[in-house]
Amino acid sequence: MYARVMSEPHRSVEERLAALEAAVAALQASPPEPETSTGDLWVIDGLREREIAGVVMAGQVEVPDAGPVMWQVARTADDLAQRNWTEFAATIDALAHPVRLMLMQFIHRGIRTTAELQQQEELGTTGQLHHHLRQLVAAGWLTSPRRGRYEVPPERVVPLLTVMLAAIH
């Protein structure tokens, strides 16, 4: 397995914003050239070059109030096929509710306190909100570093977005 998580919470909001603006300006100035001659399968080409066979999740994401997060993990197809998939049911089930998905989206976007979340009418009553937050924390999709404040841990950001990407396709 290959795994790496990086976060830069020590950078100020102004520093992160300046870096993000510089990156956007650079992209607008000159779009990147394809990394390989095969174009569409540049990730697969990179895996072949590194002799990695299997399934890979990777990404780099700018997270509000946390900075950039880079994460990757790889497993062989055989390793995944041999695992007991039912042991992942609770983790997957925690996301399998429309209100919990909305919660994850709000928190990922930067709405992080119980007070802010309670202002979102579509999340239901205070009791319902706390019920859903407890389920997401228990499954590891959220952490609560301080009372009444929630965040998606850096090691869960890319997997969460990967689940959403898989749902699109």
Buried (B, 14 or more C-beta within 10 A) or exposed (E): EEEEBEBBEEBEEEEBEEBEEEEEEEEEEEEEEEEBEEEEEEEEBBBEEEEBEBEBBBBEBBBBEBBBBBBBBBBEEEEEEEEEEEEEEEBEEBBEEEBBBBBBEBBBEEBBBBEBBBEBEEBBEEEEBBEBBEBBBEBBBBBBEEEEBBBBBBBBBBBBBBBBEEEEE
